[in-house]
Amino acid sequence: MDERKPRANSGRPSSRPSSSDRPSSSGRPSSRPSSDRPSSGRPSSSSSSRSSGPNRERRREDLPARGGSSDRGGATRQVSQGREASDPRGFRPKPLERDQSRLRPRIFEPDIPEEITGEELEKSVRAELLSLSAENAKVVARHLVSINIHMDSDPELAHKHGIAAAHHAGRLAVVRESAGYAAYRAGYYEIALKELRAAHRISGDVSMWPVMADCERGLGRPLKALNLAGSDEVKRLAKPEEIEMRIVASGARRDLGELDAAVITLTCKELKTENEEWAVRLRYAYADALEVAGRKAEAREWFKKCADIDHDEFTDALMRAQ
């Protein structure tokens, strides 16, 4: 057999690993565990297996329920405290108690006689209550009827019915308007303004503009009343409301001591009208402004003209004409 001399070492590792160093033909590590690992694939329960790791000094019951270190941001720190402490989003403060001032207050609701059913309202008003539940609509309708009944005889009671109606249906313009008029007649001008402004915001109706201006007068703010009288909304008023606004504006001028201006405000062609309901009020207000301005003779003349068309003796014009 021919003997060959061994080649000198090339300085490079052999390209063929020995059989002991090669992986198995499957391309995966051998399924045979090495002698220094437990065959179960899990850490041994012996004390030697807990010699390393971040939790080596902790008891099992102190460790997080789902594994991992409890030192991570947002991780549970005290599982025993329940859900608030175990929330994965981290600790959150307890919710604040509700502000009691924002809760809907209980109100006094005046009694309504059983004979008042709510059907006494006009159909157009009842139609606006259809957005309410049947039970609530009936309650509101009965309160609105009560407002109409007591408006003149007992304004304070009418006002209480207005509060109750607005409490049950505060989003309806007709309800807020009725509550505003009731408060106005009872002398609660601040409340009346709030209710009437709300009604205007809901419906866009400007018919309550003169009453709002008179509320400003009642609150001692004649300039604000004049601002309302000079606003663009006045151009949209029907004739009766336009006359009422003139009367209110004249009163605001008197509040400011502008007596001649109060007379001028009421000087208009409508003073010749005789067959309209508002004509009595206009003539009476004009005669009264003349008297306050010191024009006594003219005042008596216009009180007489007022009495001539005041067939129901709505005013005391006949007496003041003497």
NORMOHU-V879221 format. One record per backbone hydrogen bond with DSSP energy under -1.0 kcal/mol. NH is the residue of the N-H (numbers start at 1). CO is the residue of the C=O. E is the energy in kcal/mol with one decimal. If there is no record, write none. Layout:
BEGIN
NH/CO/E
NH/CO/E
END
This chain:
BEGIN
21/18/-1.4
22/18/-1.3
27/24/-1.9
37/34/-1.5
41/38/-1.2
49/46/-1.3
50/47/-1.2
51/48/-1.0
56/53/-1.2
58/55/-1.6
62/59/-1.3
63/60/-1.4
67/64/-1.1
75/72/-1.9
81/78/-1.8
82/79/-1.9
86/82/-1.6
90/87/-2.2
102/99/-1.8
103/100/-1.1
116/113/-1.7
121/118/-1.3
126/122/-2.3
127/123/-2.3
130/127/-1.2
132/129/-1.8
137/133/-3.0
138/134/-1.7
139/135/-1.7
140/136/-2.6
141/137/-2.5
142/138/-2.1
143/139/-1.8
144/140/-2.4
145/141/-2.2
146/142/-1.9
147/143/-1.9
148/144/-1.8
149/145/-2.0
150/146/-2.2
151/147/-1.3
154/150/-2.2
158/154/-2.2
159/155/-2.3
160/156/-1.6
161/157/-2.0
162/158/-2.0
163/159/-2.2
164/160/-2.1
165/161/-2.5
166/162/-2.4
167/163/-1.8
168/164/-1.6
169/165/-1.9
172/169/-1.5
176/172/-2.1
177/173/-2.7
178/174/-1.9
179/175/-2.4
180/176/-2.0
181/177/-2.4
182/178/-2.1
183/179/-2.1
184/180/-2.2
185/181/-2.4
186/182/-1.5
187/184/-1.0
188/183/-2.8
189/187/-1.3
192/188/-2.6
193/189/-2.5
194/190/-2.0
195/191/-2.4
196/192/-2.7
197/193/-2.5
198/194/-1.8
199/195/-2.3
200/196/-2.2
201/197/-2.4
202/198/-2.0
203/199/-2.5
204/200/-2.5
209/206/-2.1
212/208/-2.2
213/209/-2.2
214/210/-2.2
215/211/-2.0
216/212/-1.7
217/213/-1.6
218/214/-2.5
219/215/-1.6
220/217/-2.1
221/216/-3.0
225/221/-1.5
226/222/-2.2
227/223/-2.0
228/224/-2.0
229/225/-2.1
230/226/-1.5
231/228/-1.3
234/231/-1.2
235/232/-1.3
236/233/-1.6
237/234/-1.6
242/238/-2.4
243/239/-2.3
244/240/-1.9
245/241/-2.2
246/242/-1.8
247/243/-2.1
248/244/-2.3
249/245/-2.7
250/246/-2.4
251/247/-2.1
252/248/-2.2
253/249/-1.9
254/250/-1.9
255/251/-2.1
256/252/-1.4
257/254/-1.5
258/253/-2.7
259/257/-1.4
262/258/-1.6
263/259/-1.5
264/260/-2.3
265/261/-2.2
267/264/-1.0
271/268/-1.6
272/269/-1.7
273/270/-1.4
282/278/-2.2
283/279/-2.4
284/280/-2.2
285/281/-2.5
286/282/-2.2
287/283/-2.5
288/284/-2.3
289/285/-2.2
290/286/-2.1
291/287/-2.0
292/288/-2.3
293/289/-1.8
294/291/-1.6
295/290/-2.6
296/294/-1.2
299/295/-2.0
300/296/-2.4
301/297/-1.9
302/298/-2.1
303/299/-2.1
304/300/-1.9
305/301/-1.9
306/302/-1.9
307/303/-2.3
308/304/-1.8
311/309/-1.5
313/310/-1.5
320/316/-1.9
321/317/-1.2
322/319/-1.1
END
